Amino acid sequence: MTTARRVPPLCSIAAICALGGSALLMTGCSSTSTGSSVAEAAAASPTSTASPSPTKSLTQDQTQRRDLLSKTKVTWDQAAGTAVKEVSGGKLVAIELKGASGKAKSSPTGTATAATPNPAPSPGAPEWRAQVAAADGTVHWVEVDAATGKVFRSQAQPDQDADDRRKIADRLSKATQTPAQAVKTATEKTKGKVTAVSLDENDNTLVWSVDVVPTDNWTKTTYDIDAAKGTVVREHTDTD
């Protein structure tokens, strides 16, 4: 005997359909609402970007070197050439870039002579302070404006006795390497601006001491160059 399948009443089918449609409608609304909320939150929250790393700050010495060199128009060799001409038979013993003090006593001598009537640089302006020895070893201080290249003060160093003069003359006679050759050796190792050159001794070795300042970091590297052989005997970098 065939069993007849029961067909649910029409009202039950309608109720199921109604519930199903309502569920679909709610799902659609929920999806739309959630999507809008995410979009609004994304729009409200700005995109974060990595902040650039701060530039490394300079030390006080580095800042002073940078400021002084930025105002310097005359190179060490130009100033040295000018200073040497101030002394008959003169030879360079030392030269250094400094900030002008604005006082006559910035060197161990008096005010400008009649031969050098140029005004001194304003305080803080760059100047080259050179020591130039005459043939007998007498040292003269010659100060050159590092912006104009003009000598504004030149006189003999006081209180030099015969031993002092003989020592300087002896050193210069043994320095077969010129200051320019020593500077070339130093700047081949470190590219930068030369701020000082001086004839000195290092462990009983006669040397040209050369200061070089790179313009990318304003540190100072000092090279001691054997004044007879031209070789580097010491290298030191001042990071301050």
C-alpha positions in Angstrom: 0.0 0.0 0.0 1.3 3.4 -1.0 1.8 5.8 1.9 0.8 9.3 1.0 3.3 12.1 1.8 2.0 14.8 4.0 2.1 18.3 2.5 2.5 21.0 5.1 -0.2 23.5 5.2 0.1 26.6 3.0 0.2 28.9 6.1 3.3 27.1 7.4 5.1 27.5 4.1 4.3 31.2 4.0 5.6 31.6 7.6 8.9 29.9 6.7 9.3 32.0 3.6 8.6 35.1 5.6 11.2 34.2 8.2 13.8 33.3 5.6 13.3 36.6 3.8 13.6 38.6 7.1 16.8 36.8 7.9 18.3 37.6 4.5 17.2 41.2 4.9 18.8 41.5 8.3 22.1 39.9 7.0 22.2 42.4 4.1 21.6 45.4 6.5 24.2 44.1 8.9 26.8 43.7 6.2 26.2 47.2 4.8 26.4 48.7 8.3 29.6 46.9 9.1 31.2 47.9 5.8 30.3 51.5 6.3 31.7 51.5 9.9 35.1 50.1 8.7 35.3 52.6 5.9 34.5 55.5 8.2 37.0 54.3 10.7 39.7 54.0 8.1 38.9 57.5 6.8 39.0 59.0 10.3 42.3 57.4 11.1 45.2 59.1 9.2 47.8 56.9 7.6 50.9 56.9 9.8 54.3 57.6 8.2 57.7 57.1 9.6 59.1 60.4 10.8 62.6 61.3 9.4 65.5 60.7 11.7 66.8 63.9 13.3 70.1 65.3 12.0 73.0 64.6 14.3 73.7 67.7 16.3 77.1 69.3 16.2 79.3 69.8 19.3 80.4 73.3 20.3 83.8 72.8 18.7 82.3 71.5 15.5 79.9 74.4 15.3 82.7 76.9 15.8 84.8 75.3 13.1 81.8 75.3 10.7 81.0 79.0 11.4 84.6 80.1 11.1 85.3 78.3 7.9 82.0 79.5 6.3 83.4 83.1 6.7 86.9 82.3 5.5 87.7 83.3 1.9 91.5 83.1 2.1 93.1 79.6 2.2 96.0 78.7 4.5 98.6 78.8 1.7 97.4 82.2 0.4 97.6 83.6 3.9 101.0 82.0 4.5 102.4 83.4 1.2 101.2 86.9 2.3 102.7 86.5 5.8 106.1 85.3 4.6 106.4 88.4 2.4 106.2 90.6 5.5 109.6 89.3 6.8 112.8 89.6 4.8 114.0 86.1 4.0 111.1 84.8 6.0 110.1 81.1 6.3 106.8 79.8 7.7 107.0 78.3 11.2 103.3 78.1 11.9 99.9 79.3 10.8 96.4 78.8 12.4 92.9 79.9 11.7 91.4 81.7 14.7 88.5 84.0 15.6 89.6 87.6 15.9 89.6 88.9 19.4 89.2 92.5 18.3 92.1 93.5 20.7 95.6 94.5 19.8 96.9 91.9 22.2 95.6 89.0 20.2 99.2 88.5 19.3 102.2 89.2 21.6 102.8 92.5 19.9 101.2 95.9 19.6 99.0 97.5 17.1 99.3 97.7 13.3 102.5 99.3 12.0 102.7 102.0 9.4 103.5 99.3 6.8 100.3 97.4 7.7 97.6 100.1 8.3 94.7 97.8 7.5 91.9 97.6 10.1 91.7 94.4 12.2 88.7 92.1 11.6 85.7 92.5 13.8 85.5 90.2 16.9 84.8 86.7 16.0 85.7 87.1 12.3 88.3 84.7 11.0 92.0 85.6 10.8 95.1 83.7 10.1 97.8 84.0 12.8 101.2 83.2 11.3 104.7 82.8 12.8 107.4 83.7 10.3 111.1 83.4 11.0 113.8 85.6 9.5 117.0 84.1 8.4 118.6 84.4 11.9 115.6 82.6 13.5 113.8 85.8 14.8 110.1 85.0 14.8 107.6 87.6 13.7 103.8 87.4 14.3 101.9 88.2 11.2 98.1 88.4 11.3 96.1 88.2 8.1 92.4 88.9 7.6 90.9 85.6 6.5 88.2 87.3 4.5 90.2 90.0 2.7 93.7 88.5 2.7 95.2 91.7 4.0 97.8 91.9 6.8 96.6 94.0 9.7 99.3 93.4 12.3 103.0 92.4 12.0 105.8 92.7 14.5 108.6 90.7 16.0 107.9 88.4 18.9 109.4 89.9 22.1 111.8 88.3 24.5 113.7 86.1 22.0 117.2 85.3 23.1 120.0 83.9 21.0 119.2 80.3 22.0 115.5 80.7 20.9 116.6 82.1 17.5 119.2 79.4 17.0 116.7 76.7 17.8 114.2 78.0 15.2 116.8 78.4 12.5 118.1 74.9 13.2 114.6 73.4 12.9 113.9 75.2 9.6 117.3 74.0 8.2 116.4 70.4 8.9 112.8 70.6 7.6 113.5 69.4 4.0 109.8 68.9 3.5 107.9 72.1 2.8 104.6 73.0 4.5 102.8 72.5 1.2 104.2 69.0 0.8 103.1 68.1 4.3 99.6 69.5 3.7 99.4 67.4 0.4 100.2 64.2 2.4 97.6 65.0 5.0 94.8 66.0 2.6 95.4 62.9 0.5 94.4 60.9 3.6 91.5 63.2 4.8 89.7 65.5 2.4 88.8 68.8 4.0 89.9 72.3 4.9 93.3 73.0 6.4 93.1 75.1 9.5 96.6 74.9 11.0 100.2 74.0 10.0 103.1 74.2 12.4 106.7 73.0 12.7 107.0 71.0 15.9 108.6 67.9 17.5 107.0 64.5 18.2 109.1 62.1 20.3 112.3 63.9 19.1 111.2 63.7 15.5 110.8 67.0 13.7 107.3 67.1 12.1 104.9 69.4 10.3 101.6 69.1 12.2 98.6 69.6 9.9 95.0 70.0 11.0 92.3 69.0 8.5 88.6 69.6 8.9 86.1 67.7 6.6 83.1 69.9 5.8 80.7 67.0 6.1 81.1 66.5 9.8 83.4 69.3 11.0 85.6 67.0 13.1 89.4 67.7 13.1 92.1 65.3 12.2 95.7 66.1 13.0 98.5 64.6 11.0 102.2 64.7 12.1 104.3 64.5 9.0 108.0 63.7 9.3 109.6 67.0 8.2 112.6 65.2 6.6 111.0 62.0 5.2 107.4 63.1 4.5 105.9 60.1 6.2 103.0 60.1 8.6 104.2 59.5 12.2 100.9 60.2 14.0 97.2 60.6 13.2 94.6 61.8 15.6 90.9 62.6 15.1 89.2 65.0 17.5 85.5 64.2 17.4 84.5 67.0 19.8 
